[in-house]
């Protein structure tokens, strides 16, 4: 197991994440959504504690649980007062190694996962972006962590147990901690708690073909059209990564950024619009969402793609300055949150093979210029937009 730590002298809290290699892309075909089931099921009793006992023990430590399912990992962790860290890690060792995995609790966890998929019908913005990633990233990287109802209904407790056995591979697990802690003490405790477990083999993901440029429409009789579009860009390991981040911030870094100004304020085409950089270890893209009416959907899409393409024609010094200030402000907020730093250093190590300090990131952002961003845009033109819409009316891709 890789153990990562970042001390934060100004805080009294500590946060930790166990990144288990059991994300949506790591699952067998036909098991979509099992990660969400597992992330809930393992907390329904562990070690010598039943579901109620485990819940009381966790609550007794005053911790705020963190649990998520991504493309590559199931992440479980917590944010808590620093003095309770050792007791929390003991409980999480039981959760990971000795979860109760009772049949009746499995049914509850599975039903919650099914309810989560059904709830997407009431959250079309979330639904369109999940579908967009599924269409944009090569299979199975874009799989929705929520899964499909048909697959969840056929999922059995035995199958889920087998996936836990195969995928909770501690030799490929990352443990990240940030805040107020004693690193040597944590390493000693982790070695003691996990030393008798067997390592496994790394899961190998076979990637399918990319589907860049594909258009998918999901019919819905509502009064709105939800538009998601995505185009490929450089990965975090690329030397132009920070130029890409600044370019996206110019495009959609606030109320003065181009998409908000041109699409919403000047033309009144939509009630919400925004773009963000999104990456996995293997590939990255710029994803954009817009919510509008059926009558304005086509013009909204046309103006958004025009703004993407117009970005390379010229950027002002003022735009670059605002973009950099916005990105650095986000770093300041992250520097004050132990939870954000635990997540950040774990993600860095998995993606980059190293951990970046906040000062390193800040200096890289500050080093970008108008010329460097325009050079990046010239060499990485936006093309092959993958588009997904939800609503009563289709759009045309030009």
C-alpha positions as CSV (number, residue, x, y, z in Angstrom):
1,X,0.0,0.0,0.0
2,X,1.2,3.5,-0.8
3,X,1.0,5.9,2.2
4,X,1.0,9.6,1.4
5,X,0.9,12.4,3.9
6,X,0.9,16.2,3.9
7,X,1.2,18.1,7.2
8,X,-1.0,21.3,7.7
9,X,0.3,23.1,10.7
10,X,-2.5,25.7,10.9
11,X,-5.3,23.2,11.3
12,X,-6.6,21.0,14.2
13,X,-8.3,18.5,11.8
14,X,-7.1,15.6,9.9
15,X,-8.5,13.9,6.8
16,X,-7.8,10.5,5.2
17,X,-8.8,8.6,2.1
18,X,-8.4,4.9,1.2
19,X,-8.4,4.8,-2.6
20,X,-9.4,1.2,-3.4
21,X,-8.9,0.0,-7.0
22,X,-12.6,-0.9,-7.5
23,X,-14.0,2.0,-9.6
24,X,-16.5,1.7,-12.4
25,X,-14.0,1.0,-15.1
26,X,-12.5,-1.8,-13.1
27,X,-15.7,-3.8,-12.8
28,X,-16.7,-6.9,-14.9
29,X,-19.1,-6.2,-17.7
30,X,-22.7,-6.4,-16.7
31,X,-22.0,-5.1,-13.1
32,X,-22.6,-1.4,-13.5
33,X,-23.4,0.3,-10.3
34,X,-21.9,-2.4,-8.0
35,X,-19.4,0.2,-6.8
36,X,-22.2,2.3,-5.3
37,X,-23.7,-0.8,-3.7
38,X,-20.3,-1.9,-2.2
39,X,-19.5,1.6,-0.9
40,X,-22.7,1.5,1.1
41,X,-22.7,-2.2,2.0
42,X,-19.3,-2.3,3.7
43,X,-20.4,0.3,6.2
44,X,-23.3,-1.9,7.4
45,X,-21.4,-3.7,10.0
46,X,-17.7,-4.7,10.3
47,X,-15.4,-6.6,12.6
48,X,-17.3,-7.4,15.8
49,X,-19.8,-4.6,15.2
50,X,-23.2,-4.8,13.6
51,X,-24.6,-1.9,11.4
52,X,-25.9,0.0,14.4
53,X,-22.7,-0.6,16.4
54,X,-20.4,0.5,13.6
55,X,-22.5,3.7,13.0
56,X,-22.4,4.6,16.7
57,X,-18.6,4.0,16.8
58,X,-18.0,6.3,13.8
59,X,-20.4,8.9,15.1
60,X,-18.7,8.7,18.5
61,X,-15.5,9.9,16.9
62,X,-17.3,13.0,15.4
63,X,-16.0,12.2,11.9
64,X,-17.6,13.3,8.6
65,X,-17.6,10.3,6.3
66,X,-16.3,10.6,2.7
67,X,-17.4,8.0,0.2
68,X,-17.3,8.2,-3.6
69,X,-17.1,5.9,-6.6
70,X,-15.1,7.1,-9.6
71,X,-13.8,5.6,-12.8
72,X,-10.7,4.1,-11.2
73,X,-11.4,3.9,-7.4
74,X,-13.9,3.5,-4.6
75,X,-12.7,6.1,-2.1
76,X,-13.7,5.8,1.6
77,X,-12.4,8.1,4.2
78,X,-13.3,10.8,6.7
79,X,-12.5,14.3,8.1
80,X,-12.2,14.5,11.9
81,X,-10.6,16.0,14.9
82,X,-6.9,15.0,14.9
83,X,-6.9,13.3,18.3
84,X,-9.3,10.6,17.0
85,X,-7.3,9.6,14.0
86,X,-5.9,6.3,15.3
87,X,-9.3,5.0,16.4
88,X,-10.8,6.0,13.0
89,X,-8.1,4.1,11.1
90,X,-8.8,1.0,13.2
91,X,-12.5,1.1,12.3
92,X,-11.7,1.6,8.6
93,X,-9.4,-1.4,8.6
94,X,-12.3,-3.5,9.8
95,X,-14.6,-1.9,7.1
96,X,-12.1,-2.7,4.4
97,X,-10.8,-6.1,5.6
98,X,-13.7,-7.5,7.7
99,X,-16.9,-6.0,6.5
100,X,-20.0,-8.0,7.7
101,X,-21.5,-8.2,4.2
102,X,-24.8,-9.6,5.4
103,X,-27.4,-10.6,2.8
104,X,-30.3,-8.5,4.2
105,X,-28.0,-5.4,4.3
106,X,-27.0,-6.1,0.7
107,X,-30.6,-5.8,-0.4
108,X,-30.9,-2.4,1.3
109,X,-27.7,-1.2,-0.3
110,X,-28.8,-2.4,-3.7
111,X,-32.2,-0.7,-3.4
112,X,-30.5,2.6,-2.5
113,X,-28.3,2.3,-5.6
114,X,-31.4,1.7,-7.8
115,X,-33.1,4.7,-6.2
116,X,-30.1,6.8,-7.1
117,X,-30.4,5.9,-10.7
118,X,-34.1,6.6,-10.7
119,X,-33.4,10.0,-9.1
120,X,-31.5,11.0,-12.3
121,X,-34.8,11.6,-14.0
122,X,-35.3,14.5,-11.6
123,X,-31.8,15.8,-12.1
124,X,-31.3,16.0,-15.9
125,X,-28.2,18.2,-15.6
126,X,-26.4,15.4,-13.7
127,X,-27.8,12.8,-16.1
128,X,-26.7,14.6,-19.2
129,X,-23.1,15.0,-17.9
130,X,-22.9,11.3,-16.9
131,X,-24.1,10.3,-20.3
132,X,-21.6,12.7,-21.9
133,X,-18.6,11.2,-20.2
134,X,-19.9,7.7,-21.1
135,X,-20.0,8.8,-24.8
136,X,-16.7,10.8,-24.7
137,X,-14.3,8.5,-22.9
138,X,-13.2,5.2,-24.5
139,X,-15.0,2.2,-22.9
140,X,-15.0,1.4,-20.0
141,X,-13.5,4.6,-18.6
142,X,-16.7,6.6,-19.0
143,X,-19.0,4.1,-17.3
144,X,-21.4,5.8,-14.9
145,X,-20.6,5.0,-11.3
146,X,-24.4,4.8,-10.7
147,X,-24.8,2.0,-13.2
148,X,-27.9,0.8,-14.9
149,X,-31.1,-0.4,-13.2
150,X,-31.3,-3.6,-15.3
151,X,-27.8,-4.6,-14.1
152,X,-28.4,-3.6,-10.5
153,X,-31.6,-5.8,-10.4
154,X,-29.6,-8.9,-11.5
155,X,-26.7,-8.2,-9.1
156,X,-26.4,-10.8,-6.3
157,X,-24.7,-10.6,-2.9
158,X,-22.3,-13.4,-4.0
159,X,-21.2,-11.5,-7.1
160,X,-20.6,-8.3,-5.1
161,X,-18.6,-10.3,-2.5
162,X,-16.4,-11.8,-5.3
163,X,-15.8,-8.3,-6.7
164,X,-14.7,-7.1,-3.3
165,X,-12.4,-10.0,-3.0
166,X,-10.9,-9.4,-6.4
167,X,-10.7,-5.6,-6.4
168,X,-9.9,-4.6,-2.8
169,X,-6.3,-5.1,-3.7
170,X,-4.2,-3.5,-1.0
171,X,-1.0,-3.6,-3.0
172,X,-2.8,-1.2,-5.5
173,X,-4.5,0.9,-2.8
174,X,-3.5,4.5,-2.0
175,X,-3.8,5.8,1.6
176,X,-3.6,9.6,1.8
177,X,-3.7,11.7,4.9
178,X,-3.5,15.5,5.4
179,X,-3.8,17.8,8.4
180,X,-2.5,17.4,11.9
181,X,-0.9,13.9,12.3
182,X,2.2,11.9,13.2
183,X,3.3,10.3,9.9
184,X,5.6,7.7,11.5
185,X,2.8,6.6,13.9
186,X,0.4,6.3,11.0
187,X,2.8,4.2,9.0
188,X,3.4,1.9,12.0
189,X,-0.4,1.5,12.5
190,X,-1.2,0.8,8.9
191,X,1.6,-1.8,8.7
192,X,0.2,-3.5,11.8
193,X,-3.4,-3.5,10.7
194,X,-2.9,-4.5,7.1
195,X,0.3,-6.6,7.2
196,X,-1.3,-10.0,7.3
197,X,-3.4,-9.4,4.1
198,X,-2.4,-10.9,0.8
199,X,-1.7,-8.6,-2.2
200,X,-3.3,-9.2,-5.5
201,X,-2.6,-8.5,-9.1
202,X,-3.3,-5.2,-10.7
203,X,-6.5,-5.1,-12.7
204,X,-5.9,-4.5,-16.4
205,X,-8.4,-2.4,-18.3
206,X,-8.8,-3.0,-22.0
207,X,-9.9,0.3,-23.7
208,X,-12.5,0.3,-26.4
209,X,-12.5,2.7,-29.4
210,X,-13.0,6.4,-28.8
211,X,-16.3,7.9,-30.0
212,X,-15.3,11.6,-30.3
213,X,-17.8,13.6,-32.4
214,X,-20.8,11.4,-31.5
215,X,-24.2,12.9,-30.9
216,X,-26.7,11.3,-28.5
217,X,-30.2,12.6,-27.8
218,X,-32.3,11.4,-24.9
219,X,-36.0,12.3,-25.4
220,X,-37.7,14.0,-22.5
221,X,-41.1,15.9,-22.7
222,X,-40.0,18.6,-20.3
223,X,-39.9,22.3,-21.1
224,X,-36.0,22.5,-21.2
225,X,-33.2,21.2,-23.2
226,X,-30.0,20.2,-21.3
227,X,-26.9,20.3,-23.5
228,X,-23.6,18.6,-22.7
229,X,-20.6,18.8,-24.9
230,X,-17.0,17.7,-24.6
231,X,-13.8,17.9,-26.6
232,X,-10.4,16.3,-26.0
233,X,-7.5,18.3,-24.5
234,X,-4.1,17.6,-22.9
235,X,-3.7,15.4,-19.9
236,X,-2.3,16.5,-16.5
237,X,1.0,15.0,-17.4
238,X,1.4,17.2,-20.5
239,X,3.7,20.3,-20.4
240,X,0.7,22.4,-21.6
241,X,-1.6,21.3,-18.7
242,X,-1.5,24.7,-16.9
243,X,-2.0,26.6,-20.2
244,X,-5.1,24.4,-20.7
245,X,-6.4,25.1,-17.3
246,X,-6.0,28.9,-17.8
247,X,-7.7,28.7,-21.2
248,X,-10.7,26.9,-19.6
249,X,-10.8,29.6,-16.9
250,X,-10.9,32.4,-19.6
251,X,-13.7,30.5,-21.2
252,X,-15.7,29.8,-18.0
253,X,-14.0,31.1,-14.9
254,X,-16.8,33.3,-13.6
255,X,-19.4,35.9,-14.5
256,X,-16.9,37.9,-16.6
257,X,-15.7,34.8,-18.5
258,X,-16.7,34.4,-22.1
259,X,-19.4,31.7,-22.0
260,X,-21.4,33.5,-19.3
261,X,-21.0,36.8,-21.0
262,X,-21.6,35.8,-24.6
263,X,-24.2,33.1,-24.2
264,X,-26.2,34.1,-21.2
265,X,-25.8,37.9,-20.6
266,X,-25.6,39.3,-24.2
267,X,-28.0,36.9,-25.9
268,X,-30.1,35.6,-23.1
269,X,-29.9,32.1,-24.6
270,X,-29.8,30.0,-21.4
271,X,-30.2,30.1,-17.7
272,X,-27.0,28.2,-16.9
273,X,-23.8,27.7,-18.8
274,X,-20.3,26.6,-17.8
275,X,-17.2,24.6,-18.8
276,X,-14.6,22.8,-16.8
277,X,-11.5,20.7,-17.3
278,X,-12.1,17.0,-16.6
279,X,-9.5,14.3,-16.7
280,X,-8.9,10.6,-16.0
281,X,-5.4,9.1,-15.9
282,X,-5.6,8.0,-19.6
283,X,-7.4,10.9,-21.3
284,X,-8.7,14.4,-20.6
285,X,-11.3,16.8,-22.0
286,X,-13.1,20.1,-21.6
287,X,-16.7,19.5,-20.6
288,X,-19.5,22.1,-21.0
289,X,-23.1,22.2,-19.8
290,X,-25.9,24.6,-20.8
291,X,-29.6,24.6,-19.9
292,X,-32.0,26.3,-22.2
293,X,-35.4,26.2,-23.9
294,X,-36.2,24.1,-27.0
295,X,-36.5,27.2,-29.1
296,X,-33.0,28.4,-28.2
297,X,-31.2,25.1,-28.0
298,X,-29.7,25.2,-31.5
299,X,-28.4,28.8,-31.2
300,X,-27.1,28.0,-27.7
301,X,-25.0,25.1,-29.0
302,X,-23.8,27.1,-32.0
303,X,-22.7,30.1,-29.9
304,X,-20.9,27.8,-27.4
305,X,-18.9,26.0,-30.0
306,X,-18.1,29.4,-31.7
307,X,-16.8,30.6,-28.4
308,X,-14.6,27.6,-28.0
309,X,-13.1,28.1,-31.5
310,X,-12.8,31.9,-31.1
311,X,-10.7,31.5,-28.0
312,X,-7.6,30.9,-30.1
313,X,-8.1,34.1,-32.1
314,X,-6.9,36.3,-29.2
315,X,-6.9,36.7,-25.4
316,X,-6.4,39.9,-23.5
317,X,-3.9,40.4,-20.6
318,X,-6.9,41.2,-18.4
319,X,-8.6,37.9,-19.2
320,X,-5.4,36.0,-18.4
321,X,-5.0,37.9,-15.1
322,X,-8.6,37.2,-14.0
323,X,-8.2,33.5,-15.0
324,X,-5.1,33.1,-13.0
325,X,-6.5,34.9,-9.9
326,X,-9.5,32.6,-10.0
327,X,-7.4,29.4,-10.2
328,X,-5.1,30.6,-7.4
329,X,-8.1,31.5,-5.2
330,X,-9.2,28.0,-5.5
331,X,-5.8,26.8,-4.3
332,X,-6.1,29.1,-1.3
333,X,-9.4,27.4,-0.3
334,X,-7.9,24.0,-0.9
335,X,-4.9,24.9,1.3
336,X,-7.3,25.5,4.3
337,X,-9.1,22.2,3.9
338,X,-7.6,18.9,5.1
339,X,-10.2,17.0,3.2
340,X,-9.3,18.7,-0.1
341,X,-5.6,18.1,0.4
342,X,-6.0,14.4,1.2
343,X,-8.1,14.0,-2.0
344,X,-5.6,16.1,-3.9
345,X,-2.4,14.3,-3.0
346,X,-4.1,10.9,-3.6
347,X,-5.3,11.9,-7.0
348,X,-1.9,13.4,-7.9
349,X,-0.1,10.2,-7.0
350,X,-2.4,8.0,-9.0
351,X,-2.4,10.3,-12.0
352,X,1.1,11.7,-12.0
353,X,3.1,9.2,-9.9
354,X,4.1,12.1,-7.6
355,X,2.5,14.7,-5.4
356,X,2.6,18.4,-6.3
357,X,2.9,21.0,-3.6
358,X,0.4,23.9,-3.6
359,X,3.3,26.3,-4.2
360,X,4.4,24.3,-7.3
361,X,0.9,24.5,-8.7
362,X,0.7,28.2,-7.9
363,X,4.0,28.9,-9.6
364,X,3.1,27.0,-12.7
365,X,-0.2,28.9,-13.0
366,X,1.6,32.2,-12.5
367,X,4.2,31.3,-15.2
368,X,1.5,31.1,-17.9
369,X,1.2,34.1,-20.3
370,X,-1.0,35.2,-23.1
371,X,1.5,33.9,-25.6
372,X,1.9,30.5,-23.9
373,X,-1.9,30.0,-23.7
374,X,-2.4,31.0,-27.3
375,X,0.5,28.7,-28.3
376,X,-1.3,25.9,-26.6
377,X,-4.6,26.7,-28.4
378,X,-2.9,26.9,-31.7
379,X,-1.4,23.4,-31.3
380,X,-4.5,21.9,-29.7
381,X,-7.5,23.2,-31.7
382,X,-11.0,22.2,-30.4
383,X,-12.6,19.7,-32.7
384,X,-14.8,16.6,-32.7
385,X,-17.2,17.8,-30.1
386,X,-19.1,14.9,-28.4
387,X,-22.6,16.2,-27.7
388,X,-25.5,14.8,-25.6
389,X,-28.9,16.5,-25.2
390,X,-31.9,15.7,-23.0
391,X,-35.2,17.3,-23.9
392,X,-38.1,17.4,-26.4
393,X,-36.1,18.6,-29.3
394,X,-32.8,17.5,-31.0
395,X,-30.1,19.8,-32.2
396,X,-28.0,19.7,-35.3
397,X,-24.2,19.2,-35.1
398,X,-22.4,21.4,-37.6
